Amino acid sequence: GLAADLNVSKPAITRALDRLGEFDLARRKLDPMDRRSVLVQRTVGGAALLRDLRQTMAEAQGQVALPVDRVVAEFAEDMRRTG
């Protein structure tokens, strides 16, 4: 299950899903194939938030990569000059 996949307790998953539901980011529904199980589904709002978070992370990684690229280029230039 999800708790095992994430290596957290079932109560922790329940609390997290409760919170996601309160913010209309995810919903639970009974699994029609196994009534003992619950399926978790993103809402439209949850999908939009995930898309925005991915974009923000990509932008942040780009901002971090620029200085690193400069440092690597300067290091490579120094190595070429000094042998």
Secondary structure per residue as TSV (DSSP state, phi and psi in degrees):
chain	resnum	aa	ss	phi	psi
A	1	G	-	360.0	-179.1
A	2	L	H	-61.9	-43.1
A	3	A	H	-59.6	-45.0
A	4	A	H	-66.1	-42.0
A	5	D	H	-60.3	-36.5
A	6	L	H	-94.5	-1.6
A	7	N	T	57.9	44.9
A	8	V	-	-131.3	167.9
A	9	S	-	-75.4	157.2
A	10	K	H	-61.3	-41.4
A	11	P	H	-61.1	-34.1
A	12	A	H	-65.9	-41.2
A	13	I	H	-64.5	-42.8
A	14	T	H	-59.4	-45.7
A	15	R	H	-62.7	-43.2
A	16	A	H	-63.2	-43.6
A	17	L	H	-67.5	-35.5
A	18	D	H	-59.4	-46.0
A	19	R	H	-65.0	-44.1
A	20	L	H	-60.1	-38.0
A	21	G	H	-66.3	-40.1
A	22	E	H	-60.3	-33.5
A	23	F	T	-93.6	8.0
A	24	D	T	56.1	40.3
A	25	L	S	-101.5	-22.9
A	26	A	E	-152.8	159.2
A	27	R	E	-139.0	155.8
A	28	R	E	-109.1	146.0
A	29	K	E	-144.5	152.4
A	30	L	E	-65.7	140.6
A	31	D	E	-74.3	117.8
A	32	P	T	-65.3	-20.3
A	33	M	T	-86.9	-21.4
A	34	D	E	-150.7	97.6
A	35	R	E	-62.8	-11.8
A	36	R	E	-81.6	-15.4
A	37	S	E	-104.6	159.4
A	38	V	E	-123.1	138.8
A	39	L	E	-99.5	143.3
A	40	V	E	-109.6	133.5
A	41	Q	E	-132.0	134.3
A	42	R	E	-69.0	144.7
A	43	T	-	-89.4	175.1
A	44	V	H	-59.4	-42.8
A	45	G	H	-63.9	-38.3
A	46	G	H	-66.3	-39.5
A	47	A	H	-65.9	-40.4
A	48	A	H	-65.2	-42.6
A	49	L	H	-63.2	-43.0
A	50	L	H	-61.6	-43.0
A	51	R	H	-60.9	-45.5
A	52	D	H	-63.6	-40.8
A	53	L	H	-64.3	-41.0
A	54	R	H	-62.6	-41.9
A	55	Q	H	-64.9	-44.0
A	56	T	H	-61.7	-42.8
A	57	M	H	-64.2	-41.2
A	58	A	H	-63.4	-41.3
A	59	E	H	-65.0	-41.8
A	60	A	H	-64.6	-41.3
A	61	Q	H	-63.3	-38.4
A	62	G	H	-63.3	-39.5
A	63	Q	H	-67.3	-36.0
A	64	V	H	-73.7	-37.8
A	65	A	H	-66.7	-33.4
A	66	L	H	-58.8	-53.2
A	67	P	H	-62.2	-37.3
A	68	V	H	-64.2	-42.9
A	69	D	H	-60.6	-40.4
A	70	R	H	-64.4	-44.4
A	71	V	H	-61.8	-44.2
A	72	V	H	-63.1	-43.0
A	73	A	H	-63.6	-42.7
A	74	E	H	-64.8	-40.9
A	75	F	H	-62.6	-45.1
A	76	A	H	-61.8	-40.9
A	77	E	H	-64.6	-43.8
A	78	D	H	-60.3	-41.2
A	79	M	H	-64.7	-39.3
A	80	R	H	-65.2	-41.2
A	81	R	H	-69.8	-41.2
A	82	T	H	-93.0	-11.2
A	83	G	-	81.9	360.0
